Amino acid sequence: MMQILSLEKMKATIGKEIGLTDWFSIDQERINNFANCTLDNHWSHVDVEAAKKGFFGETIAQGGLIVSLLTHFHETFIAVPHGAVMGIYYGMNKLRHLSPVKVGSCIRDRIVLGDIKEKRGHKILTTAKHTIEIKDERKPACYAETLTLFYLK
C-alpha cells in the first residue's frame, strides 16, 4: 500500500512501522531460478542431495535472493513524499544476514521508516529499515537499511 504523505507527516512517522508484508514462500524453484540468473550455484543452494548431508540438512536460499526481495517488499508499503514524480533505489547503509532461510520457509518484511533528508534540487532521501522474519523462527533472516531517492515536482 503506497502511502503519499506530506513531508511533515513523514517526519512524524520516523521510527514507526510503515508495513508488515504477507508471508512469502521460498521454494527450490525460486532458489534455482535465482542461481541461474546470478551464477550463485553453490551446492548448499541447488544440490538437494548434497545439502541433506550439509550443516543445515537441506538447501538454503542465497543471501542475495533475500536481499533482492527487499525492493518487492518495500514497494508494498512505501512512504512517498507528496509531490514526488519518481523514486529510485539509491543503495544501502547496512546489511546483515542473521539466519539462513531454508527451502520451504516463509519470510516477511517488517518495515520501519528510518530517516528523511531533504536534498538540493527538489529531492528527498528516505531510509527504510527492513527486518526479514522467518515464520516460526525467533531470529530474523536479515536486517537491512535501504535508501530511496525521490524527485519532487
C-alpha positions in Angstrom: 0.0 0.0 0.0 1.7 3.2 -1.2 1.3 6.0 1.3 1.6 9.5 -0.1 2.4 11.8 2.9 3.4 15.4 3.4 6.9 15.9 4.5 5.7 16.9 8.0 3.7 13.6 8.3 6.7 11.6 7.0 9.0 13.2 9.6 6.4 12.3 12.3 6.5 8.7 11.1 10.3 8.3 11.5 10.9 5.3 13.8 7.5 3.9 13.2 6.5 0.7 11.4 5.0 1.5 8.0 4.2 -2.0 7.0 4.3 -5.7 7.5 4.2 -7.8 4.4 2.3 -11.1 3.9 4.3 -14.3 4.2 6.3 -15.1 1.1 7.3 -18.7 0.3 10.9 -19.6 -0.6 10.8 -22.8 -2.7 13.5 -24.7 -4.5 12.3 -23.5 -7.9 12.8 -19.8 -6.8 16.3 -20.7 -5.4 17.3 -22.5 -8.6 16.0 -19.6 -10.8 18.0 -17.1 -8.8 21.1 -19.3 -9.1 20.6 -19.4 -12.8 20.4 -15.6 -13.1 23.3 -14.8 -10.7 25.5 -17.9 -11.2 25.4 -18.5 -7.5 25.2 -22.2 -7.9 26.8 -23.3 -4.6 25.8 -26.8 -3.7 24.2 -25.5 -0.4 21.6 -23.8 -2.6 21.0 -26.1 -5.6 22.1 -29.6 -4.8 19.3 -31.1 -2.7 21.1 -34.4 -2.0 24.4 -32.8 -1.0 22.6 -30.3 1.1 20.9 -33.1 3.1 24.4 -34.0 4.3 25.4 -30.4 4.9 25.2 -28.3 8.0 21.5 -27.2 7.6 20.2 -30.6 6.4 18.5 -29.1 3.3 19.1 -26.3 0.8 19.2 -22.7 1.8 18.3 -19.5 -0.1 21.1 -17.4 -1.3 21.6 -14.2 0.7 21.4 -12.3 -2.5 18.0 -13.8 -3.2 16.7 -12.5 0.2 18.2 -9.0 -0.4 16.7 -8.9 -4.0 13.2 -9.3 -2.5 13.6 -6.1 -0.4 12.5 -4.0 -3.4 9.4 -6.1 -3.8 8.5 -5.9 -0.1 9.3 -2.1 0.1 7.0 -1.3 -2.9 4.2 -3.0 -1.0 4.5 -0.5 1.9 6.4 2.6 0.7 6.0 6.0 2.2 6.2 8.6 -0.7 6.5 12.3 -0.1 3.8 14.4 -1.5 4.8 15.8 -4.9 7.2 13.0 -5.8 7.3 12.2 -9.5 9.8 9.4 -9.2 11.6 7.3 -6.7 14.8 5.3 -7.3 16.7 2.8 -5.3 19.7 4.7 -4.0 21.6 1.9 -2.1 22.0 0.6 1.4 23.5 1.8 4.6 23.6 -1.6 6.4 23.1 -5.2 5.6 23.4 -8.2 7.9 22.4 -11.8 7.2 21.5 -13.2 10.6 19.9 -16.6 9.9 19.8 -18.9 6.8 16.4 -19.2 5.0 15.8 -23.0 4.5 13.9 -24.2 1.4 10.2 -24.3 2.1 10.4 -21.4 4.6 8.2 -18.4 4.5 9.5 -14.9 5.1 8.0 -11.5 5.6 9.3 -8.0 5.9 8.7 -5.6 8.8 9.5 -2.1 7.5 10.2 1.0 9.7 10.7 4.5 8.3 14.3 5.3 9.4 15.2 8.7 8.3 14.3 11.6 5.8 16.8 14.1 4.4 15.9 17.0 2.2 18.5 17.3 -0.6 19.3 20.1 -3.0 17.5 20.1 -6.3 14.0 19.2 -5.0 14.9 15.7 -3.8 14.2 13.7 -0.6 16.3 10.8 0.6 14.5 8.3 2.8 15.8 5.3 4.7 13.7 2.2 5.3 14.7 -0.3 8.0 13.8 -3.9 6.9 13.7 -6.9 9.2 13.1 -10.1 7.3 11.4 -12.5 9.6 11.3 -16.3 9.1 8.0 -18.0 10.0 8.2 -20.0 13.3 11.8 -18.8 13.9 12.9 -16.5 16.7 15.9 -14.9 14.9 15.4 -12.9 11.7 17.0 -13.8 8.4 18.2 -10.4 7.5 18.3 -6.8 8.6 18.9 -4.1 6.0 18.6 -0.3 5.7 17.7 0.7 2.1 17.7 4.2 0.6 15.2 5.7 -1.8 15.8 9.0 -3.5 12.6 10.8 -4.5 12.5 13.5 -7.1 9.8 16.2 -6.5 7.9 18.4 -8.9 
